[in-house]
Amino acid sequence: MPEELRYYLHEPPISRNQDPLEFWKFHSSSRLADLAIRYLTIIATSGLITSRNRSRLTSKHFQELLFLNLLPISYWNL
């Protein structure tokens, strides 16, 4: 097990009123912080996706739109 993960697992849990993102910002130099911020944050959508026409989207298409929105701009070679 990597040392960084072992250290994290032995830390006490944060309190319920503490912001997890603040915890990870404080530990921002770690690879675990990069993963936590990338995979554990809530996906924000623009009004374009969640407009009144959203009800016409199937859940599969909505998930596909969210996935495409997560891809870095460099992926598209624009």
PDB file with one MODEL, atoms N, CA, C and O in Angstrom:
MODEL        1
ATOM      1  N   MET A   1       0.849  -1.170   0.000  1.00  0.00           N
ATOM      2  CA  MET A   1       0.000   0.000   0.000  1.00  0.00           C
ATOM      3  C   MET A   1       0.902   1.242   0.000  1.00  0.00           C
ATOM      4  O   MET A   1       1.846   1.315   0.787  1.00  0.00           O
ATOM      5  N   PRO A   2       0.623   2.213  -0.869  1.00  0.00           N
ATOM      6  CA  PRO A   2       1.440   3.425  -0.895  1.00  0.00           C
ATOM      7  C   PRO A   2       1.410   4.165   0.448  1.00  0.00           C
ATOM      8  O   PRO A   2       0.395   4.175   1.144  1.00  0.00           O
ATOM      9  N   GLU A   3       2.526   4.774   0.790  1.00  0.00           N
ATOM     10  CA  GLU A   3       2.662   5.479   2.064  1.00  0.00           C
ATOM     11  C   GLU A   3       1.600   6.567   2.232  1.00  0.00           C
ATOM     12  O   GLU A   3       1.055   6.750   3.321  1.00  0.00           O
ATOM     13  N   GLU A   4       1.317   7.273   1.166  1.00  0.00           N
ATOM     14  CA  GLU A   4       0.329   8.353   1.218  1.00  0.00           C
ATOM     15  C   GLU A   4      -1.059   7.829   1.608  1.00  0.00           C
ATOM     16  O   GLU A   4      -1.753   8.450   2.414  1.00  0.00           O
ATOM     17  N   LEU A   5      -1.454   6.709   1.048  1.00  0.00           N
ATOM     18  CA  LEU A   5      -2.745   6.111   1.368  1.00  0.00           C
ATOM     19  C   LEU A   5      -2.761   5.607   2.814  1.00  0.00           C
ATOM     20  O   LEU A   5      -3.749   5.783   3.526  1.00  0.00           O
ATOM     21  N   ARG A   6      -1.685   4.994   3.233  1.00  0.00           N
ATOM     22  CA  ARG A   6      -1.594   4.498   4.610  1.00  0.00           C
ATOM     23  C   ARG A   6      -1.730   5.651   5.602  1.00  0.00           C
ATOM     24  O   ARG A   6      -2.425   5.530   6.610  1.00  0.00           O
ATOM     25  N   TYR A   7      -1.060   6.778   5.309  1.00  0.00           N
ATOM     26  CA  TYR A   7      -1.149   7.948   6.176  1.00  0.00           C
ATOM     27  C   TYR A   7      -2.589   8.457   6.248  1.00  0.00           C
ATOM     28  O   TYR A   7      -3.088   8.759   7.331  1.00  0.00           O
ATOM     29  N   TYR A   8      -3.253   8.551   5.101  1.00  0.00           N
ATOM     30  CA  TYR A   8      -4.638   9.028   5.051  1.00  0.00           C
ATOM     31  C   TYR A   8      -5.575   8.120   5.850  1.00  0.00           C
ATOM     32  O   TYR A   8      -6.427   8.611   6.591  1.00  0.00           O
ATOM     33  N   LEU A   9      -5.424   6.823   5.708  1.00  0.00           N
ATOM     34  CA  LEU A   9      -6.302   5.876   6.392  1.00  0.00           C
ATOM     35  C   LEU A   9      -6.133   5.895   7.908  1.00  0.00           C
ATOM     36  O   LEU A   9      -7.033   5.482   8.640  1.00  0.00           O
ATOM     37  N   HIS A  10      -4.976   6.377   8.383  1.00  0.00           N
ATOM     38  CA  HIS A  10      -4.752   6.440   9.832  1.00  0.00           C
ATOM     39  C   HIS A  10      -5.137   7.796  10.419  1.00  0.00           C
ATOM     40  O   HIS A  10      -5.063   7.973  11.635  1.00  0.00           O
ATOM     41  N   GLU A  11      -5.540   8.745   9.602  1.00  0.00           N
ATOM     42  CA  GLU A  11      -5.989  10.033  10.123  1.00  0.00           C
ATOM     43  C   GLU A  11      -7.403   9.896  10.682  1.00  0.00           C
ATOM     44  O   GLU A  11      -8.182   9.069  10.207  1.00  0.00           O
ATOM     45  N   PRO A  12      -7.737  10.708  11.694  1.00  0.00           N
ATOM     46  CA  PRO A  12      -9.115  10.667  12.204  1.00  0.00           C
ATOM     47  C   PRO A  12     -10.068  11.265  11.169  1.00  0.00           C
ATOM     48  O   PRO A  12      -9.664  12.139  10.402  1.00  0.00           O
ATOM     49  N   PRO A  13     -11.314  10.817  11.132  1.00  0.00           N
ATOM     50  CA  PRO A  13     -12.267  11.381  10.173  1.00  0.00           C
ATOM     51  C   PRO A  13     -12.574  12.847  10.503  1.00  0.00           C
ATOM     52  O   PRO A  13     -12.486  13.267  11.658  1.00  0.00           O
ATOM     53  N   ILE A  14     -12.929  13.602   9.490  1.00  0.00           N
ATOM     54  CA  ILE A  14     -13.300  14.994   9.727  1.00  0.00           C
ATOM     55  C   ILE A  14     -14.687  15.041  10.356  1.00  0.00           C
ATOM     56  O   ILE A  14     -15.464  14.094  10.235  1.00  0.00           O
ATOM     57  N   SER A  15     -14.988  16.141  11.023  1.00  0.00           N
ATOM     58  CA  SER A  15     -16.303  16.265  11.667  1.00  0.00           C
ATOM     59  C   SER A  15     -17.388  16.496  10.619  1.00  0.00           C
ATOM     60  O   SER A  15     -17.092  16.871   9.485  1.00  0.00           O
ATOM     61  N   ARG A  16     -18.612  16.276  10.992  1.00  0.00           N
ATOM     62  CA  ARG A  16     -19.739  16.418  10.068  1.00  0.00           C
ATOM     63  C   ARG A  16     -19.936  17.854   9.598  1.00  0.00           C
ATOM     64  O   ARG A  16     -20.468  18.076   8.510  1.00  0.00           O
ATOM     65  N   ASN A  17     -19.520  18.824  10.390  1.00  0.00           N
ATOM     66  CA  ASN A  17     -19.703  20.216   9.982  1.00  0.00           C
ATOM     67  C   ASN A  17     -18.493  20.776   9.241  1.00  0.00           C
ATOM     68  O   ASN A  17     -18.474  21.958   8.897  1.00  0.00           O
ATOM     69  N   GLN A  18     -17.501  19.957   8.995  1.00  0.00           N
ATOM     70  CA  GLN A  18     -16.312  20.380   8.242  1.00  0.00           C
ATOM     71  C   GLN A  18     -16.520  20.096   6.758  1.00  0.00           C
ATOM     72  O   GLN A  18     -17.109  19.079   6.391  1.00  0.00           O
ATOM     73  N   ASP A  19     -16.040  20.990   5.915  1.00  0.00           N
ATOM     74  CA  ASP A  19     -16.190  20.869   4.467  1.00  0.00           C
ATOM     75  C   ASP A  19     -15.132  19.917   3.912  1.00  0.00           C
ATOM     76  O   ASP A  19     -13.940  20.193   4.046  1.00  0.00           O
ATOM     77  N   PRO A  20     -15.532  18.806   3.292  1.00  0.00           N
ATOM     78  CA  PRO A  20     -14.547  17.861   2.742  1.00  0.00           C
ATOM     79  C   PRO A  20     -13.649  18.499   1.679  1.00  0.00           C
ATOM     80  O   PRO A  20     -12.470  18.158   1.581  1.00  0.00           O
ATOM     81  N   LEU A  21     -14.196  19.420   0.884  1.00  0.00           N
ATOM     82  CA  LEU A  21     -13.363  20.057  -0.134  1.00  0.00           C
ATOM     83  C   LEU A  21     -12.267  20.914   0.489  1.00  0.00           C
ATOM     84  O   LEU A  21     -11.163  21.004  -0.048  1.00  0.00           O
ATOM     85  N   GLU A  22     -12.573  21.540   1.618  1.00  0.00           N
ATOM     86  CA  GLU A  22     -11.537  22.313   2.324  1.00  0.00           C
ATOM     87  C   GLU A  22     -10.427  21.379   2.821  1.00  0.00           C
ATOM     88  O   GLU A  22      -9.246  21.723   2.774  1.00  0.00           O
ATOM     89  N   PHE A  23     -10.820  20.203   3.295  1.00  0.00           N
ATOM     90  CA  PHE A  23      -9.832  19.221   3.725  1.00  0.00           C
ATOM     91  C   PHE A  23      -8.900  18.869   2.571  1.00  0.00           C
ATOM     92  O   PHE A  23      -7.680  18.850   2.734  1.00  0.00           O
ATOM     93  N   TRP A  24      -9.483  18.590   1.398  1.00  0.00           N
ATOM     94  CA  TRP A  24      -8.667  18.183   0.263  1.00  0.00           C
ATOM     95  C   TRP A  24      -7.864  19.348  -0.305  1.00  0.00           C
ATOM     96  O   TRP A  24      -6.777  19.135  -0.841  1.00  0.00           O
ATOM     97  N   LYS A  25      -8.375  20.578  -0.200  1.00  0.00           N
ATOM     98  CA  LYS A  25      -7.591  21.743  -0.632  1.00  0.00           C
ATOM     99  C   LYS A  25      -6.365  21.914   0.254  1.00  0.00           C
ATOM    100  O   LYS A  25      -5.291  22.280  -0.224  1.00  0.00           O
ATOM    101  N   PHE A  26      -6.527  21.649   1.545  1.00  0.00           N
ATOM    102  CA  PHE A  26      -5.404  21.725   2.481  1.00  0.00           C
ATOM    103  C   PHE A  26      -4.347  20.674   2.141  1.00  0.00           C
ATOM    104  O   PHE A  26      -3.151  20.916   2.306  1.00  0.00           O
ATOM    105  N   HIS A  27      -4.787  19.516   1.669  1.00  0.00           N
ATOM    106  CA  HIS A  27      -3.889  18.423   1.285  1.00  0.00           C
ATOM    107  C   HIS A  27      -3.698  18.385  -0.231  1.00  0.00           C
ATOM    108  O   HIS A  27      -3.530  17.310  -0.808  1.00  0.00           O
ATOM    109  N   SER A  28      -3.724  19.532  -0.867  1.00  0.00           N
ATOM    110  CA  SER A  28      -3.753  19.596  -2.329  1.00  0.00           C
ATOM    111  C   SER A  28      -2.492  19.079  -3.011  1.00  0.00           C
ATOM    112  O   SER A  28      -2.513  18.816  -4.213  1.00  0.00           O
ATOM    113  N   SER A  29      -1.409  18.928  -2.282  1.00  0.00           N
ATOM    114  CA  SER A  29      -0.187  18.444  -2.925  1.00  0.00           C
ATOM    115  C   SER A  29      -0.179  16.916  -3.072  1.00  0.00           C
ATOM    116  O   SER A  29       0.747  16.360  -3.664  1.00  0.00           O
ATOM    117  N   SER A  30      -1.178  16.250  -2.552  1.00  0.00           N
ATOM    118  CA  SER A  30      -1.179  14.792  -2.611  1.00  0.00           C
ATOM    119  C   SER A  30      -1.913  14.276  -3.845  1.00  0.00           C
ATOM    120  O   SER A  30      -2.802  14.940  -4.379  1.00  0.00           O
ATOM    121  N   ARG A  31      -1.536  13.112  -4.277  1.00  0.00           N
ATOM    122  CA  ARG A  31      -2.232  12.460  -5.394  1.00  0.00           C
ATOM    123  C   ARG A  31      -3.646  12.067  -4.994  1.00  0.00           C
ATOM    124  O   ARG A  31      -4.553  12.071  -5.826  1.00  0.00           O
ATOM    125  N   LEU A  32      -3.835  11.728  -3.725  1.00  0.00           N
ATOM    126  CA  LEU A  32      -5.180  11.400  -3.248  1.00  0.00           C
ATOM    127  C   LEU A  32      -6.102  12.606  -3.361  1.00  0.00           C
ATOM    128  O   LEU A  32      -7.277  12.454  -3.697  1.00  0.00           O
ATOM    129  N   ALA A  33      -5.591  13.793  -3.088  1.00  0.00           N
ATOM    130  CA  ALA A  33      -6.407  15.008  -3.205  1.00  0.00           C
ATOM    131  C   ALA A  33      -6.847  15.209  -4.644  1.00  0.00           C
ATOM    132  O   ALA A  33      -8.003  15.544  -4.900  1.00  0.00           O
ATOM    133  N   ASP A  34      -5.940  15.007  -5.580  1.00  0.00           N
ATOM    134  CA  ASP A  34      -6.292  15.133  -6.999  1.00  0.00           C
ATOM    135  C   ASP A  34      -7.431  14.178  -7.356  1.00  0.00           C
ATOM    136  O   ASP A  34      -8.378  14.566  -8.039  1.00  0.00           O
ATOM    137  N   LEU A  35      -7.338  12.945  -6.898  1.00  0.00           N
ATOM    138  CA  LEU A  35      -8.383  11.958  -7.181  1.00  0.00           C
ATOM    139  C   LEU A  35      -9.691  12.312  -6.489  1.00  0.00           C
ATOM    140  O   LEU A  35     -10.760  12.205  -7.090  1.00  0.00           O
ATOM    141  N   ALA A  36      -9.616  12.733  -5.235  1.00  0.00           N
ATOM    142  CA  ALA A  36     -10.829  13.066  -4.486  1.00  0.00           C
ATOM    143  C   ALA A  36     -11.564  14.231  -5.135  1.00  0.00           C
ATOM    144  O   ALA A  36     -12.783  14.185  -5.302  1.00  0.00           O
ATOM    145  N   ILE A  37     -10.831  15.266  -5.499  1.00  0.00           N
ATOM    146  CA  ILE A  37     -11.471  16.427  -6.099  1.00  0.00           C
ATOM    147  C   ILE A  37     -12.051  16.076  -7.455  1.00  0.00           C
ATOM    148  O   ILE A  37     -13.123  16.559  -7.820  1.00  0.00           O
ATOM    149  N   ARG A  38     -11.355  15.246  -8.197  1.00  0.00           N
ATOM    150  CA  ARG A  38     -11.846  14.889  -9.529  1.00  0.00           C
ATOM    151  C   ARG A  38     -13.079  13.987  -9.494  1.00  0.00           C
ATOM    152  O   ARG A  38     -14.025  14.196 -10.254  1.00  0.00           O
ATOM    153  N   TYR A  39     -13.069  12.986  -8.613  1.00  0.00           N
ATOM    154  CA  TYR A  39     -14.119  11.973  -8.647  1.00  0.00           C
ATOM    155  C   TYR A  39     -15.209  12.123  -7.586  1.00  0.00           C
ATOM    156  O   TYR A  39     -16.268  11.509  -7.718  1.00  0.00           O
ATOM    157  N   LEU A  40     -14.988  12.903  -6.560  1.00  0.00           N
ATOM    158  CA  LEU A  40     -15.970  12.980  -5.491  1.00  0.00           C
ATOM    159  C   LEU A  40     -16.772  14.275  -5.474  1.00  0.00           C
ATOM    160  O   LEU A  40     -17.636  14.453  -4.616  1.00  0.00           O
ATOM    161  N   THR A  41     -16.503  15.170  -6.398  1.00  0.00           N
ATOM    162  CA  THR A  41     -17.273  16.413  -6.426  1.00  0.00           C
ATOM    163  C   THR A  41     -18.547  16.214  -7.227  1.00  0.00           C
ATOM    164  O   THR A  41     -18.622  15.342  -8.093  1.00  0.00           O
ATOM    165  N   ILE A  42     -19.533  17.020  -6.933  1.00  0.00           N
ATOM    166  CA  ILE A  42     -20.818  16.955  -7.627  1.00  0.00           C
ATOM    167  C   ILE A  42     -20.670  17.634  -8.981  1.00  0.00           C
ATOM    168  O   ILE A  42     -20.053  18.693  -9.087  1.00  0.00           O
ATOM    169  N   ILE A  43     -21.227  17.031  -9.995  1.00  0.00           N
ATOM    170  CA  ILE A  43     -21.154  17.583 -11.338  1.00  0.00           C
ATOM    171  C   ILE A  43     -22.158  18.718 -11.459  1.00  0.00           C
ATOM    172  O   ILE A  43     -23.352  18.537 -11.217  1.00  0.00           O
ATOM    173  N   ALA A  44     -21.666  19.877 -11.832  1.00  0.00           N
ATOM    174  CA  ALA A  44     -22.553  21.010 -12.077  1.00  0.00           C
ATOM    175  C   ALA A  44     -22.906  21.021 -13.559  1.00  0.00           C
ATOM    176  O   ALA A  44     -22.041  20.813 -14.410  1.00  0.00           O
ATOM    177  N   THR A  45     -24.162  21.260 -13.863  1.00  0.00           N
ATOM    178  CA  THR A  45     -24.580  21.308 -15.257  1.00  0.00           C
ATOM    179  C   THR A  45     -25.026  22.708 -15.598  1.00  0.00           C
ATOM    180  O   THR A  45     -25.483  23.457 -14.734  1.00  0.00           O
ATOM    181  N   SER A  46     -24.894  23.050 -16.836  1.00  0.00           N
ATOM    182  CA  SER A  46     -25.329  24.370 -17.277  1.00  0.00           C
ATOM    183  C   SER A  46     -26.825  24.357 -17.518  1.00  0.00           C
ATOM    184  O   SER A  46     -27.448  23.296 -17.565  1.00  0.00           O
ATOM    185  N   GLY A  47     -27.396  25.538 -17.669  1.00  0.00           N
ATOM    186  CA  GLY A  47     -28.818  25.640 -17.960  1.00  0.00           C
ATOM    187  C   GLY A  47     -29.170  24.982 -19.277  1.00  0.00           C
ATOM    188  O   GLY A  47     -30.313  24.574 -19.486  1.00  0.00           O
ATOM    189  N   LEU A  48     -28.188  24.875 -20.174  1.00  0.00           N
ATOM    190  CA  LEU A  48     -28.440  24.249 -21.470  1.00  0.00           C
ATOM    191  C   LEU A  48     -28.891  22.806 -21.296  1.00  0.00           C
ATOM    192  O   LEU A  48     -29.816  22.358 -21.975  1.00  0.00           O
ATOM    193  N   ILE A  49     -28.251  22.083 -20.401  1.00  0.00           N
ATOM    194  CA  ILE A  49     -28.601  20.677 -20.191  1.00  0.00           C
ATOM    195  C   ILE A  49     -29.843  20.546 -19.325  1.00  0.00           C
ATOM    196  O   ILE A  49     -30.662  19.654 -19.549  1.00  0.00           O
ATOM    197  N   THR A  50     -29.995  21.420 -18.339  1.00  0.00           N
ATOM    198  CA  THR A  50     -31.094  21.263 -17.386  1.00  0.00           C
ATOM    199  C   THR A  50     -32.233  22.252 -17.642  1.00  0.00           C
ATOM    200  O   THR A  50     -32.887  22.703 -16.701  1.00  0.00           O
ATOM    201  N   SER A  51     -32.463  22.579 -18.871  1.00  0.00           N
ATOM    202  CA  SER A  51     -33.556  23.482 -19.199  1.00  0.00           C
ATOM    203  C   SER A  51     -34.892  22.750 -19.092  1.00  0.00           C
ATOM    204  O   SER A  51     -34.940  21.581 -18.709  1.00  0.00           O
ATOM    205  N   ARG A  52     -35.983  23.452 -19.438  1.00  0.00           N
ATOM    206  CA  ARG A  52     -37.294  22.801 -19.339  1.00  0.00           C
ATOM    207  C   ARG A  52     -37.417  21.637 -20.311  1.00  0.00           C
ATOM    208  O   ARG A  52     -38.292  20.788 -20.140  1.00  0.00           O
ATOM    209  N   ASN A  53     -36.555  21.576 -21.332  1.00  0.00           N
ATOM    210  CA  ASN A  53     -36.570  20.454 -22.267  1.00  0.00           C
ATOM    211  C   ASN A  53     -35.852  19.231 -21.703  1.00  0.00           C
ATOM    212  O   ASN A  53     -35.846  18.170 -22.327  1.00  0.00           O
ATOM    213  N   ARG A  54     -35.251  19.377 -20.534  1.00  0.00           N
ATOM    214  CA  ARG A  54     -34.523  18.263 -19.941  1.00  0.00           C
ATOM    215  C   ARG A  54     -35.427  17.053 -19.768  1.00  0.00           C
ATOM    216  O   ARG A  54     -34.970  15.917 -19.894  1.00  0.00           O
ATOM    217  N   SER A  55     -36.675  17.277 -19.487  1.00  0.00           N
ATOM    218  CA  SER A  55     -37.583  16.153 -19.266  1.00  0.00           C
ATOM    219  C   SER A  55     -37.720  15.289 -20.513  1.00  0.00           C
ATOM    220  O   SER A  55     -38.184  14.151 -20.436  1.00  0.00           O
ATOM    221  N   ARG A  56     -37.320  15.825 -21.655  1.00  0.00           N
ATOM    222  CA  ARG A  56     -37.376  15.042 -22.886  1.00  0.00           C
ATOM    223  C   ARG A  56     -36.162  14.138 -23.054  1.00  0.00           C
ATOM    224  O   ARG A  56     -36.161  13.239 -23.895  1.00  0.00           O
ATOM    225  N   LEU A  57     -35.126  14.381 -22.248  1.00  0.00           N
ATOM    226  CA  LEU A  57     -33.930  13.548 -22.333  1.00  0.00           C
ATOM    227  C   LEU A  57     -34.144  12.247 -21.572  1.00  0.00           C
ATOM    228  O   LEU A  57     -34.713  12.232 -20.481  1.00  0.00           O
ATOM    229  N   THR A  58     -33.684  11.175 -22.159  1.00  0.00           N
ATOM    230  CA  THR A  58     -33.682   9.925 -21.402  1.00  0.00           C
ATOM    231  C   THR A  58     -32.534   9.989 -20.412  1.00  0.00           C
ATOM    232  O   THR A  58     -31.612  10.787 -20.585  1.00  0.00           O
ATOM    233  N   SER A  59     -32.575   9.175 -19.397  1.00  0.00           N
ATOM    234  CA  SER A  59     -31.492   9.195 -18.413  1.00  0.00           C
ATOM    235  C   SER A  59     -30.163   8.807 -19.062  1.00  0.00           C
ATOM    236  O   SER A  59     -29.113   9.325 -18.682  1.00  0.00           O
ATOM    237  N   LYS A  60     -30.205   7.903 -20.035  1.00  0.00           N
ATOM    238  CA  LYS A  60     -28.980   7.495 -20.728  1.00  0.00           C
ATOM    239  C   LYS A  60     -28.362   8.676 -21.473  1.00  0.00           C
ATOM    240  O   LYS A  60     -27.152   8.890 -21.399  1.00  0.00           O
ATOM    241  N   HIS A  61     -29.181   9.442 -22.186  1.00  0.00           N
ATOM    242  CA  HIS A  61     -28.654  10.590 -22.926  1.00  0.00           C
ATOM    243  C   HIS A  61     -28.171  11.689 -21.978  1.00  0.00           C
ATOM    244  O   HIS A  61     -27.181  12.363 -22.261  1.00  0.00           O
ATOM    245  N   PHE A  62     -28.859  11.867 -20.872  1.00  0.00           N
ATOM    246  CA  PHE A  62     -28.424  12.855 -19.889  1.00  0.00           C
ATOM    247  C   PHE A  62     -27.060  12.475 -19.332  1.00  0.00           C
ATOM    248  O   PHE A  62     -26.193  13.337 -19.191  1.00  0.00           O
ATOM    249  N   GLN A  63     -26.857  11.208 -19.015  1.00  0.00           N
ATOM    250  CA  GLN A  63     -25.560  10.742 -18.514  1.00  0.00           C
ATOM    251  C   GLN A  63     -24.476  10.910 -19.574  1.00  0.00           C
ATOM    252  O   GLN A  63     -23.339  11.250 -19.246  1.00  0.00           O
ATOM    253  N   GLU A  64     -24.809  10.679 -20.823  1.00  0.00           N
ATOM    254  CA  GLU A  64     -23.839  10.871 -21.904  1.00  0.00           C
ATOM    255  C   GLU A  64     -23.439  12.341 -22.030  1.00  0.00           C
ATOM    256  O   GLU A  64     -22.267  12.650 -22.243  1.00  0.00           O
ATOM    257  N   LEU A  65     -24.405  13.240 -21.900  1.00  0.00           N
ATOM    258  CA  LEU A  65     -24.090  14.664 -21.943  1.00  0.00           C
ATOM    259  C   LEU A  65     -23.181  15.075 -20.790  1.00  0.00           C
ATOM    260  O   LEU A  65     -22.248  15.856 -20.975  1.00  0.00           O
ATOM    261  N   LEU A  66     -23.453  14.549 -19.607  1.00  0.00           N
ATOM    262  CA  LEU A  66     -22.596  14.849 -18.469  1.00  0.00           C
ATOM    263  C   LEU A  66     -21.187  14.316 -18.690  1.00  0.00           C
ATOM    264  O   LEU A  66     -20.211  14.994 -18.369  1.00  0.00           O
ATOM    265  N   PHE A  67     -21.072  13.121 -19.229  1.00  0.00           N
ATOM    266  CA  PHE A  67     -19.762  12.542 -19.504  1.00  0.00           C
ATOM    267  C   PHE A  67     -18.993  13.404 -20.503  1.00  0.00           C
ATOM    268  O   PHE A  67     -17.822  13.715 -20.287  1.00  0.00           O
ATOM    269  N   LEU A  68     -19.643  13.784 -21.579  1.00  0.00           N
ATOM    270  CA  LEU A  68     -18.978  14.602 -22.592  1.00  0.00           C
ATOM    271  C   LEU A  68     -18.548  15.949 -22.021  1.00  0.00           C
ATOM    272  O   LEU A  68     -17.518  16.498 -22.411  1.00  0.00           O
ATOM    273  N   ASN A  69     -19.336  16.468 -21.108  1.00  0.00           N
ATOM    274  CA  ASN A  69     -19.003  17.737 -20.475  1.00  0.00           C
ATOM    275  C   ASN A  69     -17.761  17.621 -19.594  1.00  0.00           C
ATOM    276  O   ASN A  69     -17.071  18.615 -19.374  1.00  0.00           O
ATOM    277  N   LEU A  70     -17.469  16.432 -19.092  1.00  0.00           N
ATOM    278  CA  LEU A  70     -16.303  16.223 -18.228  1.00  0.00           C
ATOM    279  C   LEU A  70     -14.996  16.088 -18.999  1.00  0.00           C
ATOM    280  O   LEU A  70     -13.922  16.263 -18.422  1.00  0.00           O
ATOM    281  N   LEU A  71     -15.067  15.785 -20.275  1.00  0.00           N
ATOM    282  CA  LEU A  71     -13.842  15.593 -21.049  1.00  0.00           C
ATOM    283  C   LEU A  71     -13.090  16.911 -21.190  1.00  0.00           C
ATOM    284  O   LEU A  71     -13.707  17.949 -21.425  1.00  0.00           O
ATOM    285  N   PRO A  72     -11.777  16.883 -21.051  1.00  0.00           N
ATOM    286  CA  PRO A  72     -11.012  18.121 -21.205  1.00  0.00           C
ATOM    287  C   PRO A  72     -11.090  18.622 -22.640  1.00  0.00           C
ATOM    288  O   PRO A  72     -11.260  17.839 -23.575  1.00  0.00           O
ATOM    289  N   ILE A  73     -10.964  19.932 -22.804  1.00  0.00           N
ATOM    290  CA  ILE A  73     -11.077  20.549 -24.121  1.00  0.00           C
ATOM    291  C   ILE A  73      -9.985  20.016 -25.059  1.00  0.00           C
ATOM    292  O   ILE A  73     -10.183  19.954 -26.273  1.00  0.00           O
ATOM    293  N   SER A  74      -8.853  19.638 -24.505  1.00  0.00           N
ATOM    294  CA  SER A  74      -7.747  19.125 -25.327  1.00  0.00           C
ATOM    295  C   SER A  74      -8.127  17.808 -26.014  1.00  0.00           C
ATOM    296  O   SER A  74      -7.555  17.459 -27.047  1.00  0.00           O
ATOM    297  N   TYR A  75      -9.081  17.086 -25.448  1.00  0.00           N
ATOM    298  CA  TYR A  75      -9.520  15.833 -26.030  1.00  0.00           C
ATOM    299  C   TYR A  75     -10.181  16.060 -27.399  1.00  0.00           C
ATOM    300  O   TYR A  75     -10.100  15.214 -28.289  1.00  0.00           O
ATOM    301  N   TRP A  76     -10.821  17.193 -27.542  1.00  0.00           N
ATOM    302  CA  TRP A  76     -11.577  17.484 -28.764  1.00  0.00           C
ATOM    303  C   TRP A  76     -10.703  18.016 -29.895  1.00  0.00           C
ATOM    304  O   TRP A  76     -11.174  18.131 -31.027  1.00  0.00           O
ATOM    305  N   ASN A  77      -9.447  18.343 -29.618  1.00  0.00           N
ATOM    306  CA  ASN A  77      -8.521  18.881 -30.642  1.00  0.00           C
ATOM    307  C   ASN A  77      -9.115  20.091 -31.368  1.00  0.00           C
ATOM    308  O   ASN A  77      -9.051  20.176 -32.594  1.00  0.00           O
ATOM    309  N   LEU A  78      -9.683  21.006 -30.620  1.00  0.00           N
ATOM    310  CA  LEU A  78     -10.283  22.205 -31.224  1.00  0.00           C
ATOM    311  C   LEU A  78      -9.250  23.296 -31.373  1.00  0.00           C
ATOM    312  O   LEU A  78      -9.564  24.381 -31.861  1.00  0.00           O
TER     313      LEU A  78
ENDMDL
END
